[in-house]
Amino acid sequence: MTRIVLLGSSSLLANFLASELRTDFEIQLVGRSAPLVKDLEHNWIKCTNVVELPRKVKTLIVNADIVINCIAMTSVDRCEFNRDAAYAINTRFPKLLVDFVSQTSPSTYLMCFSTDQVYASRDKAIDASVPADPCNWYGKTKLMGEPALEQDNALTVRLNYVNDCPSWHAADRRISVFKNLLSAGGPFYAACDWFFAPIGLRDVSLAVKAAVVRKISGRILLGGEQLLSKFDYYSSLSGSLGFNGSLVKTAVLSDLNLKAERPKSVFLDFSETKGLLGLPAEWPKEIFEDN
Ligand SMILES: NC(=O)c1ccc[n+]([C@@H]2O[C@H](COP(=O)([O-])OP(=O)(O)OC[C@H]3O[C@@H](n4cnc5c(N)ncnc54)[C@H](OP(=O)(O)O)[C@@H]3O)[C@@H](O)[C@H]2O)c1
C-alpha cells in the first residue's frame, strides 16, 4: 500500500487528510503535538528547532512514498510579530525538507501547502498568470518557501481559506473560538468589505487525493466556488451551528484592528486545476455541506 507521511500532527488539514485518505493509503502523522483525531497512527517528534525536523524523521521520510507537509505558522497576525520564527517555519523548513528528500529519497513525492495570502487584493479572479504580491509577512514567508518545490515530484498547493464540515467542528480550533463566543452571547464582528472564497475540507482532500494519485508536479490553485464577505460567511456559519444570526454584527475591515494587513478580496480561479486533477466540472461542493 502506498505510504503517506503527514507532517504536523495537530494540523487541521493533516488530520482531516489522514482521516479521509486512510482507507486507500497507509498513513502516518508526525509532529510535536497530539493529533486532533485520536485513533490515527502518530509519531511523536520532540524537536525544539523545526529546521532539525527532516533529519529527525529520516527513517519515516526515507520509507514514505509521499510526504505532505502541513507544518506552518498559520496565524497571519502571529507571523507579523514573530518574523524570524515565521521565516524559519514557513520558508526555511520547506527548503530543508526538499533538500533532505532529494538527497535521501529522491523518488518520494512531496506536497506543501501555500496560501491565497501570497496575492494582493484583486477584484477579478486570480489565475496562474497573476503574479504574487503579498501584503503581510505570512504571505511573504509562504511565497519564499515555494521555489524549493519547483522540481519534478513536488507540488505546491496555493489554497484559499479552508472551511470545516459539521462532523469535524469539535476538532477545528477556529470554529471552537467562534462557537464559544456565540455561546457566551456574542457579538462577533465580521467585515462586510472583506471577501474570500472558502473551500470545504472534503473538497481539499478530494483534490489532494487526485494530485497524489496523478503525481502532479509544479503549482496548483485550489479554492472555493463562491466569493463572499466574511460577514455573509459568519452569518451563514452561525445559522449552520444553530445560533441566532443576529449575534454576528457587521463591521468594516479597518475597524477590526488586525495586526497584519490583509488582501481585501482573493478569489482563485481553479479551472486549470480541475482539468489537471480530472475533477468534475460541478466541483467543489457547497461550503457548508457535510457529505
Ligand atoms: N487552514 C486553512 O484555512 C489554510 C488556508 C490556506 C493555506 N493553508 C496552509 O495549509 C497548511 C496546513 O494548515 P492548517 O490550517 O492545517 O495548519 P494548523 O492547523 O495551524 O497546523 C499547523 C501545524 O504546524 C505545526 N507547527 C508549527 N510550528 C511548528 C514547529 N516549530 N515545529 C513543529 N511543528 C510546528 C503545528 O504544531 P503545534 O500544534 O505543536 O504548534 C501544527 O501541527 C499550512 O501550510 C497552511 O499555510 C491552510
The ligand as a Tripos MOL2 file, in Angstrom:
@<TRIPOS>MOLECULE
LIG
   48    52     1     0     0
SMALL
NO_CHARGES

@<TRIPOS>ATOM
      1 N1         -6.3980   26.0510    7.1470 N.am      1 LIG1
      2 C1         -6.5100   26.9660    6.1890 C.2       1 LIG1
      3 O1         -7.5480   27.6460    6.0610 O.2       1 LIG1
      4 C2         -5.3830   27.1620    5.2150 C.ar      1 LIG1
      5 C3         -5.5700   28.0470    4.1460 C.ar      1 LIG1
      6 C4         -4.5350   28.2520    3.2350 C.ar      1 LIG1
      7 C5         -3.3390   27.5650    3.3960 C.ar      1 LIG1
      8 N2         -3.1730   26.7150    4.4530 N.ar      1 LIG1
      9 C6         -1.8780   26.0260    4.5880 C.3       1 LIG1
     10 O2         -2.1210   24.6430    4.8190 O.3       1 LIG1
     11 C7         -1.1390   24.0990    5.7070 C.3       1 LIG1
     12 C8         -1.8160   23.4370    6.8950 C.3       1 LIG1
     13 O3         -2.6810   24.3910    7.5170 O.3       1 LIG1
     14 P1         -3.5020   24.0510    8.8440 P.3       1 LIG1
     15 O4         -4.6340   25.0100    8.9270 O.co2     1 LIG1
     16 O5         -3.7640   22.6110    8.9290 O.co2     1 LIG1
     17 O6         -2.4300   24.4710    9.9560 O.3       1 LIG1
     18 P2         -2.5680   24.4320   11.5490 P.3       1 LIG1
     19 O7         -3.8370   23.7550   11.9500 O.co2     1 LIG1
     20 O8         -2.3030   25.8030   12.0550 O.co2     1 LIG1
     21 O9         -1.3520   23.4820   11.9580 O.3       1 LIG1
     22 C9         -0.0150   23.8770   11.8170 C.3       1 LIG1
     23 C10         0.8690   22.7230   12.2720 C.3       1 LIG1
     24 O10         2.2400   23.1520   12.2400 O.3       1 LIG1
     25 C11         2.8540   22.7050   13.4440 C.3       1 LIG1
     26 N3          3.9940   23.5490   13.7860 N.ar      1 LIG1
     27 C12         4.0390   24.8940   13.8080 C.ar      1 LIG1
     28 N4          5.2690   25.2930   14.2090 N.ar      1 LIG1
     29 C13         5.9790   24.1630   14.4240 C.ar      1 LIG1
     30 C14         7.3290   23.9150   14.8560 C.ar      1 LIG1
     31 N5          8.1610   24.9170   15.1490 N.pl3     1 LIG1
     32 N6          7.7450   22.6270   14.9660 N.ar      1 LIG1
     33 C15         6.8940   21.6040   14.7010 C.ar      1 LIG1
     34 N7          5.6160   21.7720   14.3000 N.ar      1 LIG1
     35 C16         5.1790   23.0370   14.1670 C.ar      1 LIG1
     36 C17         1.7470   22.8320   14.4750 C.3       1 LIG1
     37 O11         2.0880   22.0980   15.6390 O.3       1 LIG1
     38 P3          1.7130   22.6850   17.0990 P.3       1 LIG1
     39 O12         0.2270   22.4960   17.2550 O.co2     1 LIG1
     40 O13         2.5220   21.8290   18.0050 O.co2     1 LIG1
     41 O14         2.1270   24.1320   17.1050 O.co2     1 LIG1
     42 C18         0.5750   22.2520   13.7010 C.3       1 LIG1
     43 O15         0.6110   20.8400   13.7270 O.3       1 LIG1
     44 C19        -0.2280   25.2690    6.0760 C.3       1 LIG1
     45 O16         0.8840   25.2620    5.2220 O.3       1 LIG1
     46 C20        -1.0750   26.4990    5.7880 C.3       1 LIG1
     47 O17        -0.2670   27.6130    5.4580 O.3       1 LIG1
     48 C21        -4.1650   26.4960    5.3590 C.ar      1 LIG1
@<TRIPOS>BOND
     1     1     2 1
     2     2     3 2
     3     2     4 1
     4     4     5 ar
     5     4    48 ar
     6     5     6 ar
     7     6     7 ar
     8     7     8 ar
     9     8     9 1
    10     8    48 ar
    11     9    10 1
    12     9    46 1
    13    10    11 1
    14    11    12 1
    15    11    44 1
    16    12    13 1
    17    13    14 1
    18    14    15 2
    19    14    16 1
    20    14    17 1
    21    17    18 1
    22    18    19 2
    23    18    20 1
    24    18    21 1
    25    21    22 1
    26    22    23 1
    27    23    24 1
    28    23    42 1
    29    24    25 1
    30    25    26 1
    31    25    36 1
    32    26    27 ar
    33    26    35 ar
    34    27    28 ar
    35    28    29 ar
    36    29    30 ar
    37    29    35 ar
    38    30    31 1
    39    30    32 ar
    40    32    33 ar
    41    33    34 ar
    42    34    35 ar
    43    36    37 1
    44    36    42 1
    45    37    38 1
    46    38    39 2
    47    38    40 1
    48    38    41 1
    49    42    43 1
    50    44    45 1
    51    44    46 1
    52    46    47 1
@<TRIPOS>SUBSTRUCTURE
     1 LIG1         1 GROUP 0 **** ****
